[in-house]
Amino acid sequence: MQPFYERKDEEFRCFFSADMTFPAHLHHAAELIFIQEGSLEVTAQDQTKTLRKNEAALIFPETIHSYLTQDFSRSILCVFSPSLAKGYYHLLCKNQPKCPFFSSPASDADLVSAFNRMLQYANQSPSISGAWLNLILAYLMSEAVLVPRNNQYRTDIGYQIISYISNHFQEPLTLDKVARELHFNKYYVSRTFSGRLHCSFHEYINRLRLDYAARLLRETDRSITEIWQEAGFESQKTFNRTFLSCYGTTPSGYRAKPLP
C-alpha cells in the first residue's frame, strides 16, 4: 500500500496505489483518483460509490473522503493544490460537484491515456505531468454539474474533528484534549468515531501517523527514530508494533522493499 497523506508543503503528487484503504480525512488539496483494475469504494460529500475499471472521482478541497478496498484495487491517485489547476482554481475553491464520481470516463480513450501519461511523467517531469492533469480536469469539469459550496459543512462535528486531527496528529493527542479544544463532550466525540468513522479514536490517529511515517521512510534517509518521533508516536516500541500490524513488515523492512 502506497502512503499518500498530503504534506502541507506539497503542491503536486501523482502515484500508483494498490489495495488502498484509508479512513475519512480532509486537506486543503484536491484529489483525483482513477481505477485501473479491480474496485474501490469511495466516499465523498456523504455519497458512496464502488468505482471500477476506468472510473474516476474528483474530490474538491476541504471535503471529507475515504477509501475502502474490499477485494483488490489498482489505481492512480493525484493530490494537487488548486493553484495548479489554472482556470479551475476558483471553481475548485468555491463550488462542489453534485456528484464527485464519473462513471464512464473510458468512453474517451484519450482520457484513459491522459491518466497514464500523468503518472508516467510524475517523477520525470512534474510540469509535463501537471499539463496532463489540466487536460483531465478540462474533460471532467465539462461533465460535472457544479453548485455553490455551502460553508455550513464547517459546523459539522465530523468535519471539525477530522480537520483538527489532520492539523495536529503529530502532536500528543488524547480524546479529552480533542474534545476540550473543540468544546464537545468527549463521549460525543467517541461516538462520532465509532458511528461515522467506523474506528476508534486511537485507530484513527495511528493510521494518519503511520501513513506519514511510511512516506518519510520511502522518501527520505532520515533515521527511524527521527521518523517515529516526528510522526507523533510516543515510543519506538509502539511505532514498530503498530507499523508491523498495518503493513505486515517492520519499518526497516518497508524502507528496503522495492516500490511496486
Residue frames as qw, qx, qy, qz and C-alpha x, y, z in Angstrom:
[[0.000, 0.889, 0.459, 0.000, 0.00, 0.00, 0.00],
 [0.433, 0.358, -0.003, 0.827, 1.49, 3.29, -1.11],
 [0.212, -0.600, -0.464, 0.616, 1.25, 6.06, 1.51],
 [0.254, 0.556, 0.419, 0.672, -0.33, 9.26, 0.32],
 [0.253, -0.804, -0.420, 0.335, -1.06, 11.59, 3.21],
 [0.367, 0.797, 0.133, 0.461, -0.76, 15.13, 1.86],
 [0.533, -0.280, -0.224, 0.766, 2.07, 17.27, 3.17],
 [0.034, 0.887, 0.304, -0.347, 1.31, 20.93, 3.75],
 [0.117, -0.703, 0.373, 0.594, 4.36, 21.99, 1.70],
 [0.369, 0.016, 0.829, 0.419, 3.44, 19.84, -1.29],
 [0.391, 0.418, -0.061, -0.818, 1.70, 21.15, -4.39],
 [0.776, 0.339, -0.308, -0.435, 1.57, 18.08, -6.65],
 [0.286, -0.341, 0.895, -0.043, 1.93, 14.35, -6.25],
 [0.824, 0.235, -0.185, -0.481, 0.82, 11.56, -8.58],
 [0.093, -0.407, 0.906, -0.067, 1.44, 7.87, -7.91],
 [0.639, -0.063, -0.691, -0.332, 0.21, 4.30, -8.33],
 [0.402, -0.326, 0.614, -0.597, -1.61, 2.75, -5.37],
 [0.498, -0.026, -0.840, -0.214, -2.51, -0.90, -4.76],
 [0.513, -0.438, -0.734, 0.075, -5.31, -2.10, -2.46],
 [0.070, 0.307, -0.255, 0.914, -5.82, 1.33, -0.96],
 [0.447, -0.679, -0.579, -0.063, -7.83, 1.68, 2.23],
 [0.270, 0.137, -0.300, 0.905, -7.74, 4.94, 4.15],
 [0.103, -0.610, -0.702, 0.353, -10.13, 6.39, 6.76],
 [0.119, 0.906, 0.359, 0.190, -12.11, 9.60, 6.42],
 [0.497, -0.388, 0.006, 0.776, -9.81, 12.59, 6.11],
 [0.332, 0.903, 0.254, 0.094, -9.59, 16.03, 4.51],
 [0.545, -0.317, 0.132, 0.765, -6.95, 18.52, 3.42],
 [0.151, 0.736, 0.011, -0.660, -6.53, 21.76, 1.50],
 [0.024, -0.299, 0.742, 0.600, -5.57, 19.97, -1.71],
 [0.796, 0.241, -0.060, -0.552, -7.86, 18.49, -4.33],
 [0.432, -0.268, 0.859, 0.054, -7.67, 14.79, -5.08],
 [0.692, 0.395, -0.305, -0.522, -8.20, 12.82, -8.27],
 [0.487, -0.247, 0.837, -0.033, -8.44, 9.02, -8.41],
 [0.664, 0.391, -0.394, -0.502, -8.69, 6.72, -11.41],
 [0.794, -0.194, 0.556, -0.149, -9.28, 2.95, -11.18],
 [0.265, 0.520, -0.718, -0.380, -7.08, 0.80, -13.41],
 [0.510, -0.015, -0.849, -0.137, -8.09, -2.63, -12.14],
 [0.262, -0.273, -0.824, 0.422, -10.42, -4.12, -9.51],
 [0.238, -0.756, -0.429, -0.433, -12.81, -1.97, -7.50],
 [0.302, 0.009, -0.456, 0.837, -12.56, 0.71, -4.82],
 [0.210, -0.784, -0.583, -0.029, -15.30, 2.05, -2.56],
 [0.271, 0.192, -0.092, 0.939, -15.01, 5.84, -2.41],
 [0.192, -0.780, -0.578, 0.141, -16.98, 8.06, -0.04],
 [0.251, -0.016, 0.005, 0.968, -17.11, 11.84, -0.53],
 [0.300, -0.128, -0.091, -0.941, -19.75, 14.52, 0.15],
 [0.551, 0.015, 0.629, -0.548, -21.80, 11.91, 2.05],
 [0.834, 0.380, -0.139, -0.376, -22.05, 9.86, -1.14],
 [0.504, -0.400, 0.757, 0.114, -20.57, 6.38, -1.55],
 [0.802, 0.497, -0.132, -0.305, -19.87, 4.56, -4.79],
 [0.768, -0.242, 0.525, 0.276, -17.86, 1.49, -5.74],
 [0.363, 0.774, -0.335, -0.395, -15.67, 2.59, -8.62],
 [0.893, 0.047, 0.420, 0.156, -14.49, 0.01, -11.14],
 [0.597, -0.056, 0.424, 0.679, -12.02, -0.11, -14.02],
 [0.245, 0.304, 0.376, 0.840, -11.70, 3.20, -15.90],
 [0.252, -0.844, -0.417, -0.225, -13.97, 5.09, -13.50],
 [0.392, 0.271, -0.280, 0.833, -12.85, 8.17, -11.60],
 [0.332, -0.822, -0.444, 0.132, -13.60, 10.51, -8.72],
 [0.303, 0.506, -0.110, 0.800, -12.68, 14.16, -8.26],
 [0.492, -0.635, -0.502, 0.322, -12.52, 15.26, -4.62],
 [0.117, 0.843, 0.031, 0.523, -12.69, 19.02, -4.09],
 [0.284, 0.323, -0.556, 0.711, -10.59, 20.73, -1.36],
 [0.259, -0.170, 0.528, -0.791, -11.79, 20.60, 2.27],
 [0.790, -0.046, -0.263, -0.551, -14.03, 17.63, 1.51],
 [0.569, -0.347, 0.711, -0.225, -14.17, 14.63, 3.85],
 [0.792, 0.354, -0.379, -0.321, -13.41, 11.48, 1.87],
 [0.584, -0.412, 0.694, -0.088, -12.33, 7.89, 2.45],
 [0.571, 0.399, -0.633, -0.338, -11.28, 4.78, 0.51],
 [0.691, -0.237, 0.629, -0.267, -12.00, 1.10, 1.09],
 [0.444, 0.352, -0.750, -0.341, -10.74, -1.88, -0.90],
 [0.845, -0.167, 0.284, -0.422, -12.89, -4.97, -0.33],
 [0.966, 0.168, 0.163, 0.110, -11.12, -7.34, -2.75],
 [0.612, -0.194, 0.235, 0.730, -8.31, -5.68, -4.71],
 [0.290, 0.933, 0.190, -0.101, -7.74, -2.36, -6.43],
 [0.592, -0.054, 0.231, 0.770, -5.10, -0.78, -8.64],
 [0.128, 0.923, 0.362, 0.002, -5.44, 2.95, -9.07],
 [0.437, 0.332, -0.027, 0.836, -3.75, 6.22, -9.99],
 [0.306, -0.825, -0.411, 0.237, -4.02, 8.90, -7.32],
 [0.376, 0.431, 0.011, 0.820, -3.17, 12.56, -7.79],
 [0.339, -0.770, -0.395, 0.368, -3.12, 15.04, -4.89],
 [0.430, 0.340, 0.185, 0.816, -2.73, 18.62, -6.10],
 [0.080, -0.436, -0.303, 0.843, -3.02, 22.22, -4.99],
 [0.388, 0.767, 0.501, -0.106, -5.94, 24.10, -6.61],
 [0.008, -0.837, 0.222, 0.500, -3.38, 26.73, -7.67],
 [0.272, -0.277, 0.786, 0.481, -2.06, 24.24, -10.24],
 [0.415, 0.470, 0.779, 0.011, -5.47, 23.87, -11.84],
 [0.185, 0.076, 0.374, 0.906, -5.06, 27.10, -13.81],
 [0.294, -0.252, -0.297, -0.873, -8.54, 28.15, -14.98],
 [0.628, -0.407, -0.622, -0.229, -10.27, 25.94, -12.42],
 [0.285, 0.109, -0.606, 0.735, -8.86, 27.45, -9.22],
 [0.335, -0.099, 0.253, -0.902, -11.97, 29.43, -8.22],
 [0.757, -0.085, -0.409, -0.502, -14.31, 26.63, -9.29],
 [0.665, -0.014, -0.708, 0.239, -12.47, 24.17, -7.05],
 [0.215, 0.028, -0.559, 0.800, -12.41, 26.52, -4.08],
 [0.314, 0.045, 0.217, -0.923, -15.92, 27.98, -4.23],
 [0.756, 0.076, -0.241, -0.604, -18.03, 25.15, -5.61],
 [0.403, -0.211, 0.886, -0.090, -18.62, 21.45, -5.33],
 [0.323, 0.033, -0.754, -0.572, -19.99, 18.88, -7.77],
 [0.768, -0.186, 0.047, -0.612, -23.45, 17.45, -7.25],
 [0.991, -0.086, 0.106, 0.008, -21.76, 14.09, -7.77],
 [0.185, -0.795, 0.536, 0.217, -17.98, 13.61, -7.41],
 [0.630, -0.101, 0.750, 0.175, -17.98, 10.34, -9.38],
 [0.438, 0.548, -0.394, -0.593, -17.50, 9.86, -13.11],
 [0.843, -0.011, 0.491, -0.221, -18.93, 6.55, -14.19],
 [0.845, 0.344, 0.359, 0.197, -17.69, 6.16, -17.74],
 [0.019, -0.853, 0.309, 0.420, -14.62, 8.26, -18.49],
 [0.502, -0.181, 0.753, 0.386, -13.37, 5.34, -20.61],
 [0.562, 0.695, 0.445, -0.066, -15.81, 6.45, -23.32],
 [0.340, 0.911, -0.231, 0.019, -12.96, 8.71, -24.39],
 [0.933, 0.004, -0.110, 0.343, -9.79, 6.66, -24.87],
 [0.362, 0.632, -0.214, 0.651, -7.73, 9.86, -24.76],
 [0.475, -0.722, 0.186, -0.468, -8.75, 10.38, -21.13],
 [0.958, -0.271, 0.059, 0.075, -7.51, 6.93, -20.11],
 [0.744, 0.363, -0.088, 0.554, -4.25, 7.69, -21.88],
 [0.007, 0.782, -0.156, 0.603, -4.03, 11.06, -20.11],
 [0.738, -0.626, 0.156, -0.198, -4.18, 9.41, -16.67],
 [0.944, -0.043, 0.074, 0.318, -1.38, 7.04, -17.65],
 [0.510, 0.578, -0.069, 0.634, 0.74, 9.89, -19.04],
 [0.316, -0.824, 0.138, -0.450, 0.19, 11.96, -15.89],
 [0.866, -0.464, 0.187, 0.024, 1.53, 9.05, -13.83],
 [0.864, 0.271, 0.046, 0.422, 4.38, 8.36, -16.26],
 [0.374, 0.622, -0.102, 0.680, 5.75, 11.91, -16.05],
 [0.536, -0.816, -0.168, -0.134, 5.10, 12.46, -12.34],
 [0.715, -0.560, 0.160, 0.388, 8.72, 11.80, -11.36],
 [0.646, 0.216, 0.323, 0.657, 10.41, 12.59, -14.67],
 [0.111, 0.217, 0.151, 0.958, 8.84, 15.99, -15.25],
 [0.024, 0.497, 0.699, -0.514, 6.22, 17.37, -12.83],
 [0.213, 0.439, -0.071, -0.870, 5.46, 20.24, -15.22],
 [0.336, 0.086, -0.746, -0.568, 4.51, 17.82, -18.02],
 [0.184, -0.301, -0.920, 0.169, 2.55, 15.71, -15.55],
 [0.084, 0.471, 0.424, -0.769, 0.74, 18.87, -14.44],
 [0.299, 0.264, -0.400, -0.825, -0.19, 19.62, -18.04],
 [0.332, -0.142, -0.894, -0.267, -1.83, 16.20, -18.30],
 [0.078, -0.393, -0.735, 0.548, -3.65, 16.96, -15.03],
 [0.222, 0.414, 0.088, -0.878, -5.18, 20.09, -16.53],
 [0.358, 0.096, -0.692, -0.620, -6.27, 18.16, -19.62],
 [0.258, -0.278, -0.921, 0.095, -8.04, 15.63, -17.37],
 [0.018, 0.443, 0.509, -0.738, -9.69, 18.44, -15.41],
 [0.274, 0.248, -0.298, -0.880, -10.90, 20.05, -18.63],
 [0.393, -0.107, -0.828, -0.385, -12.68, 16.82, -19.51],
 [0.281, -0.365, -0.834, 0.304, -14.14, 16.08, -16.07],
 [0.030, 0.376, 0.322, -0.868, -15.22, 19.64, -15.32],
 [0.330, 0.090, -0.446, -0.827, -17.12, 19.75, -18.61],
 [0.473, -0.226, -0.822, -0.223, -19.06, 16.71, -17.40],
 [0.258, -0.278, -0.712, 0.591, -19.59, 17.88, -13.80],
 [0.211, -0.768, -0.392, -0.460, -22.63, 19.76, -12.54],
 [0.382, 0.055, -0.469, 0.794, -21.31, 22.32, -10.04],
 [0.331, -0.819, -0.411, -0.227, -23.21, 24.07, -7.27],
 [0.001, 0.752, -0.340, 0.564, -22.04, 26.84, -4.91],
 [0.534, -0.021, -0.751, 0.387, -20.36, 25.46, -1.82],
 [0.515, -0.742, -0.192, -0.384, -22.33, 25.84, 1.39],
 [0.250, 0.507, -0.619, 0.545, -19.95, 26.69, 4.25],
 [0.718, -0.452, 0.152, -0.508, -22.35, 25.20, 6.80],
 [0.919, 0.070, -0.377, 0.095, -20.33, 21.96, 6.47],
 [0.333, 0.469, -0.531, 0.623, -17.71, 23.63, 8.68],
 [0.479, -0.424, 0.361, -0.679, -20.10, 23.43, 11.65],
 [0.919, -0.048, -0.326, -0.217, -20.47, 19.66, 11.29],
 [0.646, -0.653, 0.391, -0.064, -18.88, 17.81, 14.21],
 [0.920, 0.090, 0.281, 0.257, -17.30, 15.23, 11.92],
 [0.518, 0.741, -0.015, 0.427, -15.69, 17.93, 9.82],
 [0.217, -0.886, 0.278, -0.302, -14.38, 19.76, 12.88],
 [0.819, -0.434, 0.374, 0.041, -12.90, 16.62, 14.42],
 [0.860, 0.271, 0.248, 0.354, -11.22, 15.44, 11.22],
 [0.328, 0.854, -0.060, 0.400, -9.95, 18.93, 10.41],
 [0.415, -0.828, 0.329, -0.185, -8.46, 19.38, 13.89],
 [0.854, -0.285, 0.410, 0.146, -6.76, 15.98, 13.92],
 [0.761, 0.536, 0.151, 0.334, -5.45, 16.43, 10.36],
 [0.197, 0.863, -0.187, 0.426, -3.62, 19.54, 11.56],
 [0.359, -0.711, 0.473, -0.377, -2.46, 18.16, 14.92],
 [0.983, -0.072, -0.130, -0.105, -1.90, 14.40, 14.56],
 [0.655, 0.393, -0.450, 0.463, 1.87, 14.80, 15.04],
 [0.165, -0.535, 0.431, -0.707, 1.29, 16.27, 18.49],
 [0.051, -0.089, -0.926, 0.364, 0.41, 14.35, 21.68],
 [0.479, -0.184, -0.249, -0.821, -3.35, 13.88, 21.39],
 [0.067, 0.159, 0.928, -0.330, -5.96, 12.36, 23.63],
 [0.099, -0.587, -0.729, -0.339, -9.71, 12.11, 23.31],
 [0.293, -0.754, -0.414, 0.418, -10.03, 14.51, 26.24],
 [0.265, -0.417, 0.177, 0.851, -7.79, 17.10, 24.58],
 [0.046, 0.214, 0.655, 0.723, -9.61, 17.00, 21.25],
 [0.209, -0.692, -0.684, -0.099, -12.99, 17.28, 22.98],
 [0.325, -0.696, -0.248, 0.590, -11.74, 20.17, 25.11],
 [0.229, -0.238, 0.343, 0.879, -10.24, 22.07, 22.16],
 [0.105, -0.264, -0.666, -0.690, -13.44, 21.69, 20.12],
 [0.347, -0.075, 0.366, -0.860, -15.77, 22.29, 23.08],
 [0.741, -0.076, -0.484, -0.460, -17.54, 18.94, 22.72],
 [0.778, -0.407, 0.385, -0.283, -18.34, 16.24, 25.24],
 [0.043, -0.504, 0.841, 0.192, -15.67, 13.52, 24.94],
 [0.496, 0.154, 0.845, -0.126, -18.31, 10.76, 24.83],
 [0.564, 0.724, 0.197, -0.344, -19.97, 12.54, 21.92],
 [0.221, 0.736, -0.577, -0.276, -16.61, 12.68, 20.12],
 [0.300, -0.249, 0.921, 0.007, -16.05, 8.99, 20.86],
 [0.594, 0.418, 0.646, -0.235, -19.46, 8.07, 19.43],
 [0.456, 0.787, -0.155, -0.386, -18.65, 10.09, 16.31],
 [0.024, 0.545, -0.811, -0.210, -15.62, 7.91, 15.69],
 [0.341, 0.027, 0.937, -0.074, -17.47, 4.64, 16.19],
 [0.494, 0.575, 0.563, -0.329, -20.65, 5.72, 14.41],
 [0.472, 0.844, -0.002, -0.255, -19.39, 7.83, 11.49],
 [0.195, 0.754, -0.616, -0.120, -15.73, 6.99, 11.09],
 [0.971, 0.014, -0.170, -0.166, -16.11, 3.31, 11.99],
 [0.700, 0.204, -0.483, 0.484, -12.97, 3.11, 14.07],
 [0.547, -0.700, -0.314, 0.336, -11.73, 4.12, 17.48],
 [0.024, -0.989, 0.124, 0.073, -10.01, 7.41, 18.26],
 [0.481, -0.610, 0.566, 0.276, -6.62, 5.69, 18.67],
 [0.694, 0.236, 0.609, 0.301, -7.00, 3.64, 15.49],
 [0.387, 0.882, 0.238, 0.127, -7.71, 6.80, 13.52],
 [0.176, -0.926, 0.309, 0.125, -4.76, 8.74, 14.95],
 [0.624, -0.364, 0.631, 0.282, -2.40, 5.83, 14.39],
 [0.687, 0.480, 0.492, 0.237, -3.49, 5.45, 10.75],
 [0.255, 0.963, -0.011, 0.089, -2.61, 9.06, 9.96],
 [0.361, -0.793, 0.479, 0.108, 0.70, 8.78, 11.81],
 [0.752, -0.078, 0.611, 0.236, 1.60, 5.51, 10.10],
 [0.624, 0.676, 0.324, 0.220, 0.93, 6.86, 6.64],
 [0.045, 0.977, -0.202, 0.048, 3.01, 9.96, 7.36],
 [0.539, -0.592, 0.583, 0.142, 5.87, 7.80, 8.72],
 [0.793, 0.214, 0.529, 0.211, 5.69, 5.46, 5.73],
 [0.472, 0.864, 0.084, 0.157, 6.16, 8.39, 3.37],
 [0.167, -0.892, 0.419, -0.010, 9.22, 9.57, 5.27],
 [0.732, -0.275, 0.606, 0.148, 10.66, 6.05, 5.18],
 [0.732, 0.477, 0.427, 0.232, 10.21, 5.91, 1.40],
 [0.391, 0.856, 0.139, 0.310, 11.25, 9.43, 0.50],
 [0.098, -0.896, 0.361, -0.237, 13.98, 10.39, 2.98],
 [0.706, 0.197, -0.609, 0.303, 17.08, 8.87, 4.54],
 [0.318, -0.609, 0.356, -0.633, 16.21, 10.12, 8.00],
 [0.099, 0.160, -0.937, 0.296, 16.66, 7.73, 10.89],
 [0.422, -0.433, -0.759, -0.241, 13.74, 5.63, 12.07],
 [0.336, -0.449, -0.552, 0.617, 13.99, 7.30, 15.47],
 [0.018, 0.195, -0.059, -0.979, 13.56, 10.75, 13.92],
 [0.307, -0.176, -0.642, -0.680, 10.63, 9.50, 11.86],
 [0.412, -0.491, -0.768, 0.008, 8.56, 7.93, 14.64],
 [0.245, -0.435, -0.390, 0.773, 9.13, 10.98, 16.81],
 [0.101, 0.134, -0.230, -0.959, 8.05, 13.41, 14.07],
 [0.345, -0.269, -0.749, -0.497, 5.02, 11.28, 13.22],
 [0.477, -0.476, 0.108, -0.731, 3.80, 11.62, 16.80],
 [0.838, -0.198, -0.508, -0.023, 4.34, 8.15, 18.28],
 [0.517, -0.806, 0.183, -0.222, 5.15, 8.00, 21.99],
 [0.551, -0.534, 0.629, 0.125, 7.83, 5.29, 21.69],
 [0.288, 0.441, -0.740, -0.418, 9.67, 3.22, 19.10],
 [0.170, 0.046, 0.975, -0.139, 8.16, 0.05, 20.57],
 [0.445, 0.544, 0.510, -0.496, 4.63, 1.35, 19.93],
 [0.381, 0.659, -0.328, -0.559, 5.64, 2.53, 16.46],
 [0.092, 0.325, -0.910, -0.242, 7.20, -0.81, 15.48],
 [0.266, 0.223, 0.907, -0.238, 4.25, -2.83, 16.77],
 [0.441, 0.638, 0.333, -0.536, 1.64, -0.62, 15.07],
 [0.294, 0.624, -0.504, -0.521, 3.61, -0.44, 11.84],
 [0.038, -0.170, 0.975, 0.137, 4.01, -4.22, 11.65],
 [0.356, 0.392, 0.772, -0.353, 0.29, -4.72, 12.27],
 [0.435, 0.717, 0.125, -0.530, -0.67, -2.33, 9.45],
 [0.419, 0.713, -0.449, -0.339, 1.98, -3.00, 6.80],
 [0.998, 0.033, 0.019, -0.046, 2.97, -6.59, 7.58],
 [0.762, 0.286, -0.216, 0.539, 6.64, -5.69, 7.88],
 [0.494, -0.590, -0.208, 0.604, 8.98, -3.69, 10.09],
 [0.150, 0.942, -0.002, -0.301, 9.80, -0.04, 9.30],
 [0.215, -0.607, 0.637, 0.423, 13.31, -1.04, 8.15],
 [0.458, 0.153, 0.842, 0.241, 11.87, -3.84, 6.02],
 [0.368, 0.809, 0.438, -0.134, 9.37, -1.45, 4.47],
 [0.014, 0.874, -0.269, -0.404, 12.14, 1.01, 3.61],
 [0.281, -0.404, 0.784, 0.378, 14.18, -1.72, 1.89],
 [0.555, 0.382, 0.739, -0.004, 11.24, -3.14, -0.08],
 [0.179, 0.039, 0.504, 0.844, 11.18, -2.10, -3.78],
 [0.408, 0.322, 0.172, -0.837, 8.31, 0.13, -4.87],
 [0.638, 0.354, 0.681, -0.062, 5.54, -1.66, -6.84]]
